[in-house]
Amino acid sequence: MEFISHMEAALAEARAAAARGEVPVGAVIVSAAGEVLAAAGNRTRELADPTAHAEMLAIRAACAATGSERLPGAALYVTLEPCPMCAAAISAARIARLVYGAPDPKSGGVAHGPRIFSHPQAHHRPEVIDGIAEAEAAALLRAFFGPLRP
């Protein structure tokens, strides 16, 4: 099966989040058949909701679209390594493949920090592909945070 990246759509969501004043993270969920089920960007500030990360919003929308709490066979494309909360939700949703761009050494939960999928308590471990469009995803984050940090 040919690998088709949907990272450009996730990057578009990240750019839209930045334009709204949100941390520029975007996510897209694609079914096993290649159909885009959901796309979202961070909305934590807009919704005054600390759980409104791009991944969480996309998972909620994809589950609503499919009428199921699980997304077997689906792939999640996200511009930044998911945090522990999002990684746990990815596992709970039984997402088959996680594709992310930039690593997150400070707050990541997949390759850094608690490494959620490595825990024996993880109900499901998706295939993980990292570094897809990493440079562009990281540049969006640097552009956003640069002016905020001395």
N, C-alpha and C positions, 0 to 999 in steps of 0.2 A: 504494500500500500504506500502510495506517495505521501510524503509529509508536506502539508500545506500550512504555512504559518498565518495566523490571524493576528500577529503582533502589531501590524500597522493599525488595525482597528482599535486595539488596546491603547496604542500610542495616541490615537485621535481622541480617545476618551480621557487620557491623561492631560492632553493639551486643553481640552474643554474644562476639566477640573481646575487647572491652573487659571484659566480665564475667569472662573467663578471665585477665585481666591482660595481654592482648596489645594491641599498637597497634591501634586500632579501624579496620581496613580490611576491607571485605567485597567479594566478587565473585560474580557469577552469569553463567553462559554459557547462551545460548539458541540453539537451532537455527534455521535459516532458516524452519522450519515453526512456530516459536513454542514449541517444547517446551524446558523447562528441562533442560539436560543435566547441570549441576553447579552447586553453590553452596559457597562456602568463606569462611572468615575467616582472618586471620593466625594462624599457629601456630608462629612462630619460636622462642619461649621454650619452649612446651610440648614441641616435638619436638627442641629443641636443634639447629635446622637453619636457617641463615641464608637458605636458599632457600625456606623455607616461607611465602612471601608468599601472600596470598589469591588473587592471579591465577595464580600457579604451581600451587597446589593445585587450583584450579578447572580449569585447562587439563589437568592430569594426569588428573583425574577424568573430564572430558568426553572426552578421548582414549580412556580406558579404556572408557567407556560406548559409544562409537561404534566402537571397535576400529580406530582410525586415528590416525596421528600428526598429521593435519591436520584442521582444522575449517572447511572452506569454507562460506561462507554464514552462519556463526555470528556472534552478537554477544556481546561481553563488556561487562558493566556492572560498574564498580568505583567505589568511593566516593572514591578518591584517584588523582590522576595517576600512572600506572605509572612505576616506576623504570626505569633502563636495562636491567637484567636481565629484568624482566617485559616491557618493550616488545620486546626481542629475541625472547623466547619467543612473544609475540603474533604477531610477524612470521613466525617459523618455523612456527607452527601455522596460518598463513594465515587467521586470524580476519578476517572481512569488515568488522566494525564494532566500534569501541571507543567506549564511552560512559562518561565519568567525571565525578565530582562536583567535588571540590575540586582546585585546582591545587597543585603541590608545587614551589615555586621553589627549595627547598634540594636535593631529591633526585629530582626528576622527570626523566623521560627522553623525554617526548613534546613538550611545549611549552616545557620548560626543559632546562637541561643539554645533553646531547649530541644531543637531538632525533633519536632513533634512526631514525624513519621518513623523515627527510630525507636520510639518508646514501645514497650510491650503492650501498653494500654491502647495504642492506636488501632482502631477497628479496621482501618484500611490504609494501605500505602500506595499512593499513585505512582506512576512512572513520573520522574522529574527530569525535565530538560531545562538547564539554566543557560544564561548568557545570550539569549536570542534578542537582538537589538539592544544589547546592554549599553553601548555607548550613547545612543540617543535617549534611552530611558534615564541614564545617569545624568546626562546633560540637562534634561528637563528638571530634575530634582536640584541640581546645582544652581540653575538659573532661578529657581523658586526660593531656595534657602539662602543663597549668597547674600542678597541685600539684608536679610534678617539676622545674619550672624556677623559679629565684629571681626 
